[in-house]
Amino acid sequence: MSQEAEYDKLVGLIYEAALEPERWQAVLLEFSDWFDAAGTTLWVHDFGSRGVHAEDGAESFRFVRFDSDYLASYADHYTLTNVWVENERLLQEGVAVTSSMLFDDNLLLRTEYFGDWLRPQNLFYAIGGIVARNGELAVKLSALRSKHKGPYSYDDLAWYARLLPHLKRACELNQRLAGERLASENRQTVNGTAQAVSGLCILGLSANGRLIYLNQRGESWLREGHCLTLHHGGLHALDADKDAVLQAALRNAVSSRKPQHLNLGAGNGYAHCCLTAIPAPSLGNPLLHDQQVALIVLIAAGPQHRVATVRQLMELFGLTAAEARVARALAQGEDVDTYANAEGLKKSTVRSHLKAAMEKTGTNSQRDLLRLVLSVPAVRDR
């Protein structure tokens, strides 16, 4: 399996853990293997007290390949001697770091932290970072290995940095690790872009079909089992026959670069589960580009006979209000002349808006733009 395929697999596991927190063990095992670590742990660090934060009765750590007694001793005492957390300037949310960046390796040998906690476990080097932070509390994920394995490299840092946005999103979704709200104040945005898109469930898939992004509605949809589920990080229909249709549609959307629309039928109280798969690079909206999403899947419940709203088109494709109104009007059967006259606009202005809408949606003709607009499952916010 190639590195990119392994990466996709790990990201898929991260989003499975976002929906089912008990799956963090699988994430940590894969993470540990990826970074050739002796052990990996996920916990909440309190910068105020320099201690390990946990609510009453909750787990202090999620971990693999660590001795639980050593982790207990870390929480009880050695967190206060950990020289790697003293360099708070470098410990910033979303930034990957190595232990060698945080504290000189030669000086580490003289510390209590090394002598009494790291050395007995044959540990020396670490890679990690703050996944999410709110005030003094920070979710941290670290992988440690022995000295003979050698220090972590810049390539290791680059891979870890790519994982951090997905890890943060997963922690924001299940937030059970600390029992605290570790999302930002404005949880409705990612990189400044609206997640809700006016009531649509949004899932982002890699080229291999693994889930690597979901908005809040999409997360709720998968949790509640509405026609769809995750299996090994991939998106699947609950019904086997419909899953074959879904997988074919996802493949066709990637290969043909054209939207695929299908109705998966009834499920969990809904008469219809309507789904549209759109190649992500065709979208003008920067919503998913930073996370290297290849395919965006839009989901809505109920038969969809309406045309998407202006607001939906603006939020999904990054259109201006004028561009969205033109695209929607043409999708409803109007032509350029009729629309221009009705709105009191010059035909050249309308054509300019139409051209801009096609550029932002990655469509090459008016026909393709209208097909795309009509394929969006329109819903109304309740």
N, C-alpha and C positions, 0 to 999 in steps of 0.2 A: 504494500500500500504506500502511495506517495505521501510526502510530508503534508501537502495540501489536503489530501483525503483524510489523513490522520487528524489534521487540524479541524476539518469539518466535523469529524466524528466527535472530537472533544467539545466543540461548540454545541453540537446537538445534545450531548449529555448535559451540558450546562443548562440548556433550556428545559430539559426534562426535570432537572433538579429545581428549576424555577417553579414548576407545577407540582412536583412531589419532592419535598425537602429530604426525604429519606434517601433519595438518589444522589445526594452529595458524595456519598462514599464512592460511587462509581466514578464521579468526576475527579475526586482526589486520587484515586488509583491511576486513572488515565494521566492525570497531571504529573503524578510522581514518576510514571514511566517515561513520559515525554521529556522531563527535565533530569532524568537519570538520578533521582533523589532516593535517599534512604527512607525518607518519610515526608509527608505533607500534612499541613494542618490549616484549618480555617477557624478563626475565632474573632472575638471583638475585644480590641484593646482600648483601655481608658487612658488617654493621654494625661488626664488630670491627676489620677492616682497612680499612673504607671502600672495598673493592675489589669487583670483579665476580667472583663465584664460579663455577667450572666444574671438573668432574673432568677428568683428563687425557684429551685427545682428544675431549672433548665440546664442543658449541657453547656459546659464551658468551652469545649472544643469539639469540632468535627475533625477526625484525623484518620490517617492510614499509616501503618508500619511504624508507629510510635509506641513506646511503652507507656501505658496509661499512668503508671506511677510517676514516671518522669514528667509527664504533662501536669500531673497534680502538684508536683513539687515546683514546677515552673509557675503555676498559678499562685501557689502559696508564698513563694519567695523569689525565685530566680528571674521573674519578670522585672523585679527591682534592680537586678544586677546586669540586665541585658544591655550591653553597650551599643548594640545595633539600633535601639530605639531612642538613643540620646540625640541623634542627629535629626531632629524633627524638621529641620529646614529642607532636607531631601525627601522626607516622608510625606509626600503630597498625594492627594487622591488622584488616581489614574496614571501614576508614574511608576514604572517598573524600576526596581533597584536591586543591586546585589549587596551582600554583606561587606564585600571589599570596598564598595563605594561609601558605605556608612561608617566603617571603622577600619583602621590600618590592620592588616592581617598579622604583622609582626607583633604589634602591641596587644592583639587579642590573646596571644599565648600567655601573657602575664596577668590576665584578668580572672577574677573569681568565676565569672560566667563560663569561661572556657574550661578552667580547671575542674570545677565541680559539676557542671551540667553538660557541656558539649563533649568534652573529652571522654567521659565514661560511656557515652553513646557512639563514640567514633564519628563525631560530626564536626565540621569545620566551616564549610561554605554554605551560603543560603542565597536564594533568589525569592523575591516577593514584592509586595506593594500594598498600598491601601486601596481596596476595591471600592469602598464607599465610606464617607465620613459625614457625621452630623455633630457639630460641636466638638466635644472631647472624645466622643466614641467613634471608633473606626473599625470596619471589617477588614481583616488582614488575611491574606493567603500566602503561605510561605512553604517552600520546599528546601530541605536541607540534605547535604551529602557529606561524605568523608573527604579528608584532605587529599587522599591519593587519587580521587576522581578529578581533581583540579578545579579551578575557579570557574564560575559561570561566565559565558562569553557575551559579546555584543549581539551575536545572533540569538542567543537565549533570551536576552533582554527584549529584542525585537519581537520574538514570538509571544513572550509574556505580555508585552504592551498591546499586541493585537487581541489578546484574550480579555484584557481588563474591561472594556466597555460591555462585553457580554456577561462577564461575572457581575458587574455592577447592576445591570438590568435584572439578572436573576435574583440578586439579593433584594433589590427593590420590590420584586414581585412576591417573594415569600417571606421576607422580613422576620422569619421566626427565629433566626439565630440569636438575635439580641433582644427580640421583643420590643424594639424601638423603631421609630420611623427614620430609616436611614436614607430615604429618598430626599431629593431637594425640595425646597418650598413649592416650586412649581412642577409638580409631578406630571403635568399634562404635556410637557415638552421634552423633546430629545434634540439636542443641538439646535434649539430655537424653533423647532418645527412641531406643529400640532400633531398629537398622536391619535386623537379620537376620530379625526376626519369625519365629523358629523354623523356619528353613529355606526360607522363601519368597523367590522373586525378586520385587523390587518395582520398578516403573517408574512415574514420575509424568509425566503429559502435560498440556500446556496445552489450552485449549479448542480450539485449532487443530490438535491432534494432535502437537505437537512435544515431544520428550523434554526435560524440564527437571529431572529428578531420577532417580537410580537408586541402589539400595543395592549392597553389594559382590557379593551373589549375582547381582543383575540385571546388573551390569557383566560378571561372568564369563560369564553366559549369552549376552550379546550378543557378547562377544569370541569365544566358541567356536562361534557360528553355529548355535545350537539353534533351528531353525524360524523365528527372527526376525532382523531386521537393521535398521539405520538407513539412511534415504535422505533427504538434505537435512534432517536433523534429525527426520524423522518415523519412527514405528514401522511396520514392514512385515513381512509374512510372506515367507519365501523363495520359496514357491510362489505363482505369480501368481493362480491360482484361489482359493487359501486367503486370499491377501491381500485380495481383493475381499470375502470374508466377514468378515475381520478389520476392515477399514475400516468396513463396515456396522455391525458390533457396537460399535465405538468411537463412531460417530455416534449410534447408538441409546441407548447408555449416557448420553451427554451430553443428548440431547433428551428421553428418557423419565424420566431420573433413577432408573433401575432397573439393577441389576447385569445384565451380559451374560456368559454362560458359553459357551465353545466349545472344541472339541478340534481342534487344528491338525494332528494326526496325527504320524507318525513323523519323527524327525530326529536325525542325529548320534548314533546308538546308543540313542536313546530310543524306546520303542514308542509313547508318546503325549506330546504337549505340550499340557497343559491350561491354559487362560487364562481369567481372570475380570477384567472391567472394571467398576469401581465408581466412581460419581461421588464425587470427593474431599470436597466440602463436607458429604456425609452422614456422614463419619467423625468420631467424637468425638475421635480421637487427633490431637494437634497436629503430627504428623510432617511433613506437607506444607503446612500452611496458610501458613506464613511464606514459602514459595517460590511461592505462587499457582498451585498445581497444581489443575487442574480435574478430572482423571481419574486414578485409580490403577489400575494393571494388575498383577495377581498372577499369577505363573507357577509351575507345578510340572510335573515330569516324571512320566509314568506315569498309568494310569487312576486317577481319584480317587473311590473309593467310601466313604471314611471321612469322618467329621465332623471339622471342625477341632478341634484341641486347645484346652483351656482357656487354656493359655499363649498360643497364637496369637491367640485372641479378645481376650485382655487386651492384648497388645502392639499388635494392629492397630487395635482400636476404643477402646482406653483404658478397658475395662471392669474392674471389680474382680473378684477371684476368684469371689466369690459370684454376681455378675451373669453372668459367663462360664459358670459351672457350670449356672445355670438355663437360659440360652440354648442351651447344648449339649445338655442333657437333653431339652428340648422338641424340638429338632431331631432327636433320636434316637427320638422317638415318645412320650415321657412327657407326661403332662398335669400341671397345677399341683397338683391334689389328690394324685396319686400321688407326685410329687416331694417335696411338703411332708411327707407321711407317712414316706417313705423316709429323709429327712434330719432328721426330728424338728423341723421348722420350722412356724411358723404360716403359714397360707395368705396372710395379709396381708403377711407378710415376703417370701414368694416373689413375690407380685404387685408388691411394691415394687421388688424386684430386676429383675423383668421390665420394669416401667415405666422404670426407670433405663437398662436396656440399650437399649430402643427410643429413648429420648431421645439417648443417646450415638451410636447408629448412624444417627440420622435417619430411622428407620422409623416408620410411622404405625399399624401393627397388629402383632399377634403373628404373623400369617401372613407379613407382609413381613419381619419379623425372621428367621423361620425360613428363608425363601427366601434371605435374605442369608447367613446362617450356612452353609447347605448349598451355597451357590455358592463359598465360599472353598475353593480347592484345598488340601486338608490333606496335609502331608508330615511325616515324622518326621526329626529331626536324626540324621545318621549318627554 
